[in-house]
Amino acid sequence: MRLLVVLVLFLALVGVPVVYAAEVGPAGGGGEEIESEREDEEHVLAGDLQREGKPLLLRVLLSAHLPRLAIGCDTAIAVSKPDGSEFGRLIPPVTVAVGAARITVSDVSGSFSGAELELAPQQGGLLRFQNVGYRGTMHLRVSSRGGVLLLNVVELEDYLRGVVPAEVPALWPPEAVKAQAVAARTYAVQRASARKNTPYDVTADVSDQVYLGVAKEHPASDAAITATAGMVITYNSDPIIAYYHACSGGHTRDGPQAYLVGVESPENSPYDAWKLEYTLEELGGILDSGGFAVGSLKDIQTVPAPEVRDGFRVVFAGSRARVELTPSQTRSLLGVDILRSPRFRIELVGGEAEGLVELQHWMRTKLVSAGDETEVKVRGCVVTNGRKARRLTGTHYVLARVQQVEKVRFVGGGYGHGLGMSQYGAKYMAEHGAGWREIIHHYYSGVEISELSEIGRMPGF
């Protein structure tokens, strides 16, 4: 591989700050078997974490499903084998196609084929995929799904130039952007270490971190990356999974790791409070599409659940079945960009009326007419008013005052999974004088800030 000539692209950032990615977290899957991993003369894969003064390379997954794609460049493209031996050069645009478990790249004059191929721009050019320019090189092989596995192999710090301004506006307070740079670098290094025996280190979307290549680079975020160069967050000498999200609604959540302890998060964001409404029919259709065949949805409520991270579950009761979901599962069902966070409560909108209600084992209802009984509680198939108990068989109904649900309202705050650093919280803290180190220590409990050059000598690496 050849060292890239650094090209600084000055972009204008227009408009008010917006959140580009609501959250970041581990990607699912990753079941590909990697066939080869090599160290060249000037770089080392980030997953190996053995720097020896060499820049770290990150393997970023850009695509894995397309059977055919095009790679552009403003210079000629060198085509090589994984061992570095060059096939030759092609004039872009270059067509990449899968056939007979091999990758074929071609231009108007010829083609080269191999199980794995490397594409490198000449004379400081930039490779392009789907009209987005990328630094570094492209690694090609056949994915397990039969498509082209397209990886952008790029130096870690250059990768961050396409990540940081995609995750937060580059013109936010510099200390907040620095905190984002450190969190993004840490997340990438941790993922690379965990996935060093898989085909890629990180994806280019919200499954890991949003990566938009050179199109999103900005001098302000470049400065933040440079100012924090090599800094990562560690816990017990290991890089952490540096989760972050847009905003928490006032308090972050406890996570599965010891350093993910919920803390107060001062924020001033467009997502501090929001409402979302559905009819029962709409929710029933969403449940059915999600594989939950509850029938006609009759009721929705929350029940305490101390074993769940958020302390409650959402109960969807239908004519055929009843489903309980955690807040995070409910969010996945409705869409993470629709039900914006797991911090919500449910309100039923509508009036009350008298009607017959079928007794279910989970119900508690006030009766309109039932002799001297004023309340019925059903446990299994036993009805009790607190003094008498009677076992029921068959189907029973009571005349009760029931709420006629017209709409179900989700009332909440925040945007994202709520774990780790709140981006709007970091912005607020920076605006009120906090430095990036203070921001990091506020959102990640018991951590240290370490030099990346020391990671290769740490236990476990």
DAGIHU-V761373 format. One record per residue. N is the residue number from 1. SS is DSSP state (H for helix, E for strand, C for the rest). PSI is psi in whole degrees, -180 to 180 (* if undefined). NEAR is the number of other C-alpha atoms within 8 Angstrom. Layout:
# DAGIHU-V761373
n=N ss=SS psi=PSI near=NEAR
n=N ss=SS psi=PSI near=NEAR
This chain:
# DAGIHU-V761373
n=1 ss=C psi=152 near=7
n=2 ss=C psi=146 near=4
n=3 ss=C psi=138 near=5
n=4 ss=C psi=143 near=7
n=5 ss=C psi=126 near=6
n=6 ss=C psi=125 near=5
n=7 ss=C psi=115 near=4
n=8 ss=C psi=120 near=6
n=9 ss=C psi=114 near=9
n=10 ss=C psi=117 near=7
n=11 ss=C psi=147 near=9
n=12 ss=C psi=132 near=5
n=13 ss=C psi=115 near=6
n=14 ss=C psi=142 near=4
n=15 ss=C psi=176 near=4
n=16 ss=C psi=156 near=4
n=17 ss=C psi=138 near=6
n=18 ss=C psi=163 near=6
n=19 ss=C psi=123 near=9
n=20 ss=C psi=-30 near=8
n=21 ss=C psi=125 near=12
n=22 ss=C psi=-25 near=11
n=23 ss=E psi=167 near=12
n=24 ss=E psi=145 near=12
n=25 ss=C psi=177 near=10
n=26 ss=C psi=144 near=7
n=27 ss=C psi=151 near=9
n=28 ss=C psi=171 near=5
n=29 ss=C psi=-137 near=4
n=30 ss=C psi=33 near=8
n=31 ss=C psi=9 near=5
n=32 ss=C psi=147 near=8
n=33 ss=C psi=125 near=7
n=34 ss=C psi=137 near=8
n=35 ss=C psi=-32 near=4
n=36 ss=C psi=146 near=5
n=37 ss=C psi=125 near=5
n=38 ss=C psi=153 near=8
n=39 ss=C psi=127 near=7
n=40 ss=C psi=-166 near=7
n=41 ss=C psi=-19 near=5
n=42 ss=C psi=-14 near=8
n=43 ss=E psi=170 near=10
n=44 ss=E psi=143 near=15
n=45 ss=E psi=140 near=12
n=46 ss=H psi=-32 near=12
n=47 ss=H psi=-24 near=13
n=48 ss=H psi=-29 near=9
n=49 ss=C psi=37 near=12
n=50 ss=C psi=87 near=6
n=51 ss=C psi=-53 near=10
n=52 ss=C psi=37 near=4
n=53 ss=C psi=7 near=5
n=54 ss=C psi=146 near=8
n=55 ss=E psi=144 near=10
n=56 ss=E psi=137 near=12
n=57 ss=E psi=138 near=12
n=58 ss=E psi=139 near=16
n=59 ss=E psi=108 near=13
n=60 ss=E psi=122 near=13
n=61 ss=E psi=118 near=14
n=62 ss=E psi=-34 near=10
n=63 ss=E psi=149 near=9
n=64 ss=C psi=-2 near=11
n=65 ss=C psi=-24 near=10
n=66 ss=C psi=130 near=8
n=67 ss=C psi=-14 near=9
n=68 ss=E psi=136 near=10
n=69 ss=E psi=170 near=9
n=70 ss=E psi=140 near=10
n=71 ss=E psi=127 near=13
n=72 ss=E psi=171 near=11
n=73 ss=E psi=155 near=13
n=74 ss=C psi=5 near=8
n=75 ss=C psi=177 near=11
n=76 ss=C psi=156 near=11
n=77 ss=E psi=125 near=13
n=78 ss=E psi=136 near=14
n=79 ss=E psi=126 near=14
n=80 ss=E psi=162 near=13
n=81 ss=C psi=165 near=12
n=82 ss=C psi=-26 near=10
n=83 ss=C psi=0 near=6
n=84 ss=C psi=-12 near=7
n=85 ss=C psi=132 near=7
n=86 ss=E psi=134 near=8
n=87 ss=E psi=-48 near=9
n=88 ss=E psi=-163 near=7
n=89 ss=E psi=147 near=8
n=90 ss=E psi=155 near=12
n=91 ss=C psi=122 near=10
n=92 ss=C psi=157 near=12
n=93 ss=C psi=145 near=9
n=94 ss=E psi=132 near=12
n=95 ss=E psi=133 near=12
n=96 ss=E psi=128 near=13
n=97 ss=E psi=155 near=11
n=98 ss=E psi=137 near=14
n=99 ss=E psi=130 near=7
n=100 ss=C psi=46 near=4
n=101 ss=C psi=25 near=8
n=102 ss=E psi=158 near=12
n=103 ss=E psi=132 near=17
n=104 ss=E psi=129 near=13
n=105 ss=E psi=140 near=11
n=106 ss=E psi=155 near=12
n=107 ss=C psi=-164 near=12
n=108 ss=C psi=-16 near=5
n=109 ss=C psi=-17 near=5
n=110 ss=C psi=-172 near=7
n=111 ss=E psi=161 near=8
n=112 ss=E psi=147 near=9
n=113 ss=E psi=153 near=9
n=114 ss=E psi=163 near=9
n=115 ss=C psi=-35 near=9
n=116 ss=E psi=139 near=12
n=117 ss=E psi=152 near=14
n=118 ss=E psi=135 near=13
n=119 ss=E psi=129 near=12
n=120 ss=E psi=132 near=13
n=121 ss=E psi=152 near=14
n=122 ss=C psi=151 near=9
n=123 ss=C psi=44 near=6
n=124 ss=C psi=22 near=8
n=125 ss=C psi=175 near=9
n=126 ss=C psi=128 near=12
n=127 ss=E psi=147 near=16
n=128 ss=E psi=138 near=11
n=129 ss=E psi=126 near=10
n=130 ss=C psi=45 near=6
n=131 ss=C psi=18 near=6
n=132 ss=E psi=130 near=10
n=133 ss=E psi=143 near=11
n=134 ss=E psi=139 near=12
n=135 ss=C psi=165 near=12
n=136 ss=C psi=-152 near=12
n=137 ss=E psi=175 near=13
n=138 ss=E psi=133 near=12
n=139 ss=E psi=132 near=13
n=140 ss=E psi=138 near=13
n=141 ss=E psi=173 near=12
n=142 ss=E psi=129 near=15
n=143 ss=C psi=166 near=11
n=144 ss=C psi=-16 near=6
n=145 ss=C psi=6 near=7
n=146 ss=C psi=5 near=10
n=147 ss=C psi=-174 near=13
n=148 ss=E psi=120 near=19
n=149 ss=E psi=108 near=14
n=150 ss=E psi=116 near=12
n=151 ss=E psi=135 near=13
n=152 ss=E psi=113 near=15
n=153 ss=E psi=110 near=12
n=154 ss=E psi=148 near=13
n=155 ss=E psi=143 near=11
n=156 ss=H psi=-48 near=12
n=157 ss=H psi=-33 near=8
n=158 ss=H psi=-37 near=9
n=159 ss=H psi=-44 near=12
n=160 ss=H psi=-30 near=12
n=161 ss=H psi=-28 near=16
n=162 ss=H psi=-7 near=15
n=163 ss=H psi=-53 near=15
n=164 ss=H psi=-51 near=14
n=165 ss=H psi=-10 near=13
n=166 ss=H psi=-22 near=13
n=167 ss=H psi=-37 near=12
n=168 ss=C psi=150 near=14
n=169 ss=C psi=134 near=11
n=170 ss=C psi=-26 near=11
n=171 ss=C psi=14 near=8
n=172 ss=C psi=169 near=10
n=173 ss=C psi=133 near=9
n=174 ss=H psi=-37 near=10
n=175 ss=H psi=-33 near=11
n=176 ss=H psi=-40 near=16
n=177 ss=H psi=-35 near=14
n=178 ss=H psi=-43 near=14
n=179 ss=H psi=-40 near=13
n=180 ss=H psi=-40 near=12
n=181 ss=H psi=-43 near=13
n=182 ss=H psi=-43 near=13
n=183 ss=H psi=-44 near=13
n=184 ss=H psi=-41 near=13
n=185 ss=H psi=-45 near=12
n=186 ss=H psi=-45 near=15
n=187 ss=H psi=-45 near=13
n=188 ss=H psi=-43 near=10
n=189 ss=H psi=-42 near=11
n=190 ss=H psi=-44 near=11
n=191 ss=H psi=-41 near=13
n=192 ss=H psi=-40 near=14
n=193 ss=H psi=-41 near=12
n=194 ss=H psi=-27 near=7
n=195 ss=C psi=23 near=11
n=196 ss=C psi=-17 near=11
n=197 ss=C psi=18 near=6
n=198 ss=C psi=171 near=11
n=199 ss=C psi=-19 near=11
n=200 ss=C psi=162 near=13
n=201 ss=C psi=-46 near=16
n=202 ss=E psi=156 near=14
n=203 ss=E psi=169 near=13
n=204 ss=C psi=14 near=13
n=205 ss=C psi=-168 near=8
n=206 ss=C psi=-8 near=11
n=207 ss=C psi=-31 near=11
n=208 ss=C psi=-92 near=12
n=209 ss=C psi=142 near=14
n=210 ss=C psi=126 near=11
n=211 ss=C psi=116 near=10
n=212 ss=C psi=22 near=11
n=213 ss=H psi=-152 near=14
n=214 ss=H psi=-17 near=12
n=215 ss=H psi=-26 near=10
n=216 ss=H psi=-3 near=12
n=217 ss=C psi=145 near=15
n=218 ss=C psi=142 near=13
n=219 ss=H psi=-35 near=10
n=220 ss=H psi=-44 near=9
n=221 ss=H psi=-33 near=15
n=222 ss=H psi=-42 near=10
n=223 ss=H psi=-39 near=8
n=224 ss=H psi=-39 near=13
n=225 ss=H psi=-44 near=14
n=226 ss=H psi=-41 near=7
n=227 ss=H psi=-25 near=7
n=228 ss=C psi=19 near=10
n=229 ss=C psi=129 near=7
n=230 ss=C psi=0 near=7
n=231 ss=E psi=130 near=12
n=232 ss=E psi=161 near=13
n=233 ss=E psi=128 near=14
n=234 ss=E psi=154 near=12
n=235 ss=E psi=124 near=11
n=236 ss=C psi=40 near=5
n=237 ss=C psi=4 near=8
n=238 ss=E psi=143 near=10
n=239 ss=E psi=138 near=13
n=240 ss=C psi=164 near=10
n=241 ss=C psi=98 near=8
n=242 ss=C psi=72 near=11
n=243 ss=C psi=147 near=12
n=244 ss=E psi=165 near=14
n=245 ss=E psi=172 near=18
n=246 ss=C psi=-59 near=14
n=247 ss=E psi=155 near=18
n=248 ss=C psi=-11 near=18
n=249 ss=C psi=18 near=15
n=250 ss=C psi=-19 near=12
n=251 ss=E psi=127 near=11
n=252 ss=C psi=169 near=16
n=253 ss=C psi=155 near=12
n=254 ss=C psi=141 near=9
n=255 ss=C psi=180 near=12
n=256 ss=C psi=-21 near=5
n=257 ss=C psi=154 near=5
n=258 ss=C psi=-28 near=7
n=259 ss=C psi=-4 near=10
n=260 ss=C psi=78 near=14
n=261 ss=C psi=129 near=13
n=262 ss=C psi=135 near=12
n=263 ss=C psi=159 near=9
n=264 ss=E psi=142 near=7
n=265 ss=C psi=98 near=11
n=266 ss=C psi=127 near=9
n=267 ss=C psi=160 near=12
n=268 ss=C psi=87 near=8
n=269 ss=C psi=165 near=7
n=270 ss=C psi=-7 near=5
n=271 ss=C psi=20 near=10
n=272 ss=C psi=-33 near=13
n=273 ss=C psi=137 near=10
n=274 ss=E psi=162 near=8
n=275 ss=E psi=149 near=8
n=276 ss=E psi=130 near=8
n=277 ss=E psi=144 near=8
n=278 ss=E psi=155 near=10
n=279 ss=C psi=163 near=9
n=280 ss=H psi=-36 near=13
n=281 ss=H psi=-42 near=9
n=282 ss=H psi=-44 near=8
n=283 ss=H psi=-39 near=10
n=284 ss=H psi=-40 near=12
n=285 ss=H psi=-39 near=8
n=286 ss=H psi=-43 near=10
n=287 ss=H psi=-45 near=12
n=288 ss=H psi=-43 near=11
n=289 ss=H psi=-29 near=7
n=290 ss=C psi=3 near=7
n=291 ss=C psi=12 near=6
n=292 ss=C psi=98 near=8
n=293 ss=C psi=76 near=8
n=294 ss=C psi=-8 near=16
n=295 ss=C psi=-151 near=10
n=296 ss=C psi=120 near=9
n=297 ss=E psi=126 near=13
n=298 ss=E psi=-33 near=9
n=299 ss=E psi=155 near=9
n=300 ss=E psi=134 near=9
n=301 ss=E psi=167 near=8
n=302 ss=E psi=145 near=10
n=303 ss=E psi=144 near=8
n=304 ss=E psi=141 near=7
n=305 ss=C psi=85 near=8
n=306 ss=C psi=-25 near=8
n=307 ss=C psi=-13 near=5
n=308 ss=C psi=144 near=9
n=309 ss=C psi=-39 near=7
n=310 ss=C psi=-1 near=10
n=311 ss=C psi=4 near=9
n=312 ss=E psi=163 near=12
n=313 ss=E psi=157 near=13
n=314 ss=E psi=125 near=13
n=315 ss=E psi=120 near=12
n=316 ss=E psi=113 near=13
n=317 ss=E psi=122 near=12
n=318 ss=E psi=-179 near=12
n=319 ss=C psi=-20 near=9
n=320 ss=C psi=-24 near=8
n=321 ss=C psi=169 near=9
n=322 ss=E psi=134 near=9
n=323 ss=E psi=136 near=9
n=324 ss=E psi=128 near=8
n=325 ss=E psi=148 near=10
n=326 ss=E psi=165 near=11
n=327 ss=H psi=-41 near=12
n=328 ss=H psi=-39 near=10
n=329 ss=H psi=-39 near=8
n=330 ss=H psi=-40 near=10
n=331 ss=H psi=-42 near=14
n=332 ss=H psi=-38 near=8
n=333 ss=H psi=-47 near=9
n=334 ss=H psi=-21 near=9
n=335 ss=C psi=126 near=9
n=336 ss=C psi=-20 near=10
n=337 ss=C psi=-1 near=7
n=338 ss=C psi=-60 near=7
n=339 ss=C psi=94 near=11
n=340 ss=C psi=-22 near=12
n=341 ss=E psi=164 near=16
n=342 ss=C psi=1 near=12
n=343 ss=C psi=91 near=10
n=344 ss=E psi=165 near=9
n=345 ss=E psi=166 near=8
n=346 ss=E psi=131 near=10
n=347 ss=E psi=135 near=8
n=348 ss=E psi=126 near=9
n=349 ss=E psi=125 near=9
n=350 ss=C psi=173 near=9
n=351 ss=C psi=-171 near=7
n=352 ss=E psi=151 near=8
n=353 ss=E psi=162 near=8
n=354 ss=E psi=142 near=9
n=355 ss=E psi=165 near=8
n=356 ss=E psi=132 near=8
n=357 ss=E psi=128 near=9
n=358 ss=E psi=131 near=8
n=359 ss=C psi=128 near=10
n=360 ss=C psi=159 near=6
n=361 ss=C psi=-19 near=8
n=362 ss=C psi=0 near=7
n=363 ss=C psi=155 near=8
n=364 ss=E psi=117 near=8
n=365 ss=E psi=147 near=8
n=366 ss=E psi=134 near=9
n=367 ss=E psi=150 near=13
n=368 ss=C psi=-41 near=9
n=369 ss=C psi=110 near=6
n=370 ss=C psi=52 near=8
n=371 ss=C psi=-132 near=4
n=372 ss=C psi=3 near=4
n=373 ss=C psi=134 near=8
n=374 ss=C psi=-14 near=9
n=375 ss=E psi=143 near=9
n=376 ss=E psi=132 near=12
n=377 ss=E psi=133 near=10
n=378 ss=E psi=123 near=14
n=379 ss=E psi=110 near=8
n=380 ss=C psi=-116 near=6
n=381 ss=C psi=38 near=9
n=382 ss=E psi=130 near=10
n=383 ss=E psi=135 near=12
n=384 ss=E psi=148 near=11
n=385 ss=C psi=13 near=11
n=386 ss=C psi=-21 near=5
n=387 ss=C psi=-37 near=5
n=388 ss=C psi=153 near=6
n=389 ss=E psi=141 near=9
n=390 ss=E psi=131 near=7
n=391 ss=E psi=135 near=7
n=392 ss=C psi=148 near=8
n=393 ss=C psi=151 near=5
n=394 ss=C psi=-159 near=4
n=395 ss=C psi=133 near=6
n=396 ss=C psi=147 near=7
n=397 ss=E psi=152 near=8
n=398 ss=E psi=150 near=9
n=399 ss=E psi=114 near=12
n=400 ss=E psi=162 near=13
n=401 ss=E psi=114 near=11
n=402 ss=E psi=155 near=9
n=403 ss=E psi=130 near=8
n=404 ss=C psi=99 near=8
n=405 ss=C psi=119 near=11
n=406 ss=C psi=-38 near=9
n=407 ss=E psi=154 near=11
n=408 ss=E psi=125 near=14
n=409 ss=E psi=125 near=12
n=410 ss=E psi=122 near=12
n=411 ss=E psi=121 near=12
n=412 ss=E psi=-169 near=12
n=413 ss=C psi=154 near=15
n=414 ss=C psi=170 near=16
n=415 ss=E psi=117 near=16
n=416 ss=E psi=-179 near=14
n=417 ss=C psi=-14 near=10
n=418 ss=C psi=7 near=17
n=419 ss=C psi=141 near=14
n=420 ss=C psi=-140 near=16
n=421 ss=E psi=131 near=15
n=422 ss=E psi=124 near=16
n=423 ss=H psi=-43 near=13
n=424 ss=H psi=-30 near=11
n=425 ss=H psi=-41 near=14
n=426 ss=H psi=-41 near=12
n=427 ss=H psi=-46 near=12
n=428 ss=H psi=-45 near=11
n=429 ss=H psi=-42 near=12
n=430 ss=H psi=-38 near=15
n=431 ss=H psi=-22 near=8
n=432 ss=C psi=24 near=6
n=433 ss=C psi=0 near=6
n=434 ss=C psi=142 near=10
n=435 ss=C psi=169 near=9
n=436 ss=H psi=-34 near=11
n=437 ss=H psi=-42 near=8
n=438 ss=H psi=-39 near=8
n=439 ss=H psi=-46 near=14
n=440 ss=H psi=-47 near=10
n=441 ss=H psi=-25 near=11
n=442 ss=H psi=-42 near=8
n=443 ss=H psi=-20 near=13
n=444 ss=C psi=114 near=12
n=445 ss=C psi=134 near=10
n=446 ss=C psi=22 near=7
n=447 ss=C psi=168 near=11
n=448 ss=E psi=158 near=8
n=449 ss=E psi=119 near=9
n=450 ss=E psi=162 near=10
n=451 ss=E psi=133 near=9
n=452 ss=H psi=-30 near=9
n=453 ss=H psi=-18 near=8
n=454 ss=H psi=-14 near=8
n=455 ss=H psi=-40 near=13
n=456 ss=C psi=-18 near=10
n=457 ss=C psi=6 near=6
n=458 ss=C psi=155 near=9
n=459 ss=C psi=140 near=6
n=460 ss=C psi=-9 near=4
n=461 ss=C psi=* near=8
